[in-house]
Amino acid sequence: MDSVTVAIADEYPTFRLGLETALKDDAGMEVVVNVGTGHDLLDALERTPADVVLIEPWMRAGDGLSAVSQVLERFPDTTVIVLSRVWDGQRVHHLQEMGVHGYLDKRTEPRDLPSVIRHVMAGARVAPAATDGDRGMRDPLSPRELEVLSLVADGYSNKEIGERLFVTEQTVKFHLANVFRKMGARNRTEAARSAMHKGLIG
């Protein structure tokens, strides 16, 4: 498999280092840009293009959101994934309208990042469930739960999902149980249909 090149933009050096370490643990991921502002990100991408950009749009420097817009415009083949702890529905919706490909909570498990990134690159939509109009949902779906649910919507069985994600079938069942609980769904078909209606998965 070809290496996936990644650019990281976040104001906190420790967070950026943690991301880079998590991605380096995956043989197919290579971090080629690691910067602290949107301005530096744009400069770096001119010299070193990346397949994926992981960016915090609400950086204190104030140039993160502008950088997101410019990356989408100037580098249309780059997958843009927002990593943030801001879950305000209006802001998330605005980013989705801009064309951002994924929106992940910064509390995402580091070991899940490579598979989530690949899933988004393949066309899946990942967004925080708590901001998509379902205020009755007790907890947002995690990136892994969204990934499992997307594969359910594509018609894969629990066993096949486990094989694709390199986890046991029992782990898949565990994730689906959490999905059903959070969404108030009675079965996998209902959960997948509801998630597609809300735009949580493509």
N, C-alpha and C positions, 0 to 999 in steps of 0.2 A: 504494500500500500504506500502511495506517495505521502510524504510528510506534509502535515498541515501547518502552515506558518501562521503565527499568532502575534498580534500587537496588543499590548496592555497599556491602558491610560487610567491612572488613579492617583489621587493626591497623597496617599499614604504608602510610603516605601515598604513598610512591613507587610501590608496587604498584597502589594505587587510581588514581593519576594515569595509570599506563600502561594500565589497563583502560579508563578513561574516554576516553583518547585513541584507543584501538583501536576503541571502539564509536562514537565521534563520526565516525570515518572512514566509517562506514556511514550512508547517508542515512536509513535506516529505524530507527535506534537513537537513543534520547535518554536520557542519564543524568540522573535527577531527584533521586536521593539518593546521597550519597557520604560515608560515616561510618566511624568507627574502632572502634565497639563495638556489641554486640547491643542494648544498652539504647537507644543513640542511633538505631539502625535502627528499632526499634519506635515510638519517638516520632515519627520522621520519616514513617513510613508512615501514621500516623494523620492527618497533615496532607497528605501527598503520596503517594497510592497508586501502586503500580508494577505493571506486568505481570509483571516478572521480578525476582527477588532473586538476586544473586550474593554468596555469603557464605562466609567461612572460619569453620567451627564451633569450631576449636581455638585461638581467640585467648587471649592471656595474661590478659585481663580475666576470663576464665572464664564469660562470658555468651553466647558464640556458639551453643553447642548449645541452650541454653534459648531463644534468639531464633529458631532454626530451628523448634523445636517450636511456639512461639507464632505465628510467621508462618503456619505450616501450619494452625493452628487458627483464628486470627483473620482471616486473609485467604485463604480457600480457593480463590479464583480466581487467586491469584498462583503463578506457576511458580517453584519454589525449586531453584536449582542451586548445589551446593557446589563451591567452588574451593579445593583444598588440596594440600599435598604429603604429607599423612598417608595412607598406603596400607594401614594395618592392616586386615586382613580383617574383624575383629570390629566395628571402628568403622564401616567402610563398610556392613556388613550392618545394623548398628543404624540408621544413617541411612536406608537403603532401607526398613527396616521402619516407620520413622516416616512415610514417604511422600515423601521427597525425590525430585524428578523427574530430577535428573542429578547426576553426581559427576565433576568434571573435575580433572585434574592442573594445577597452576599453571604447568607448563611448556608448556601448550597454546599453539600459535601464535596470536598476537593476531589475525591476519587471518582465522583460522578461527572465531573466537568468534561473530560474528553469525550465520553459517549454522548452527553447532551449536546456538545458543540457539533459533533458529527451528525447528530439527528437534525439539528437546526440547519446545517449546511445541506442536508438532503431534502429540505423543504418543510420540515415540521415547524409549527408555530408554538413557541413556549412563552407563556405569560403568567403572571401571578393571578391565581383564581380569585382572590379576594377583591380584585379591582374590576372584575368583569360583570358587575351588575347583580351578582348573587350575594346579597348581603346576609342571606340566611346561612351561608356556608360558615361553619365554625372555624375551620382552619384552611389556609391556602394549600393547594396541591403542590407537592414538592416537584422539582424537575424530574426526578426518577419516576414519580407517579404519573406525571404528564407523559413521559416517554412510554411507559407501559400502556397508558390509556390510548395513546396515538397508535400503537401497534395493535391494540384491540380493535380500534376503528378500521384498521387496514385488513382485519380478518384473521390475524394470527391467533393460534391457540396458546394456552398458557405454556405448554411445553416448547413451542416454537419461539415464544417471546423470551423464555429463559435461555434458549440456545443463542438467540441473537444478542442478548445482553450479558451472556456469560454468568448467569445466576441460576439457582435451582428453581424448579417449578414451584416449590413451596414458597420461595421468596416472592415470586410473581403473585401467588395467591395472597400473600401478606400485603403486598402493595395494593392489590385490587380491593382487599377488605377495607383498607384505609380510604381508598377512593370512594367506595360505596358509602362509608360512614360520613365522610366529609361532604359528599354531594347529595346525600339522602337518596341515593339510587338503589333500586332493588336488584339489579343485575348488570352485567357488563354491557349489554346492548343499550340499556337505558342510560348508563353512565356515559358511554361513547356518544350517543345522540345528543345528550345534554351538553357535553363538552364542545362538540362541534357547533351547536347552536349558539353557544356563548363565545365562540371564537378562540377557545383555549387550545384547540388542536386544529390542524388543517385537514 
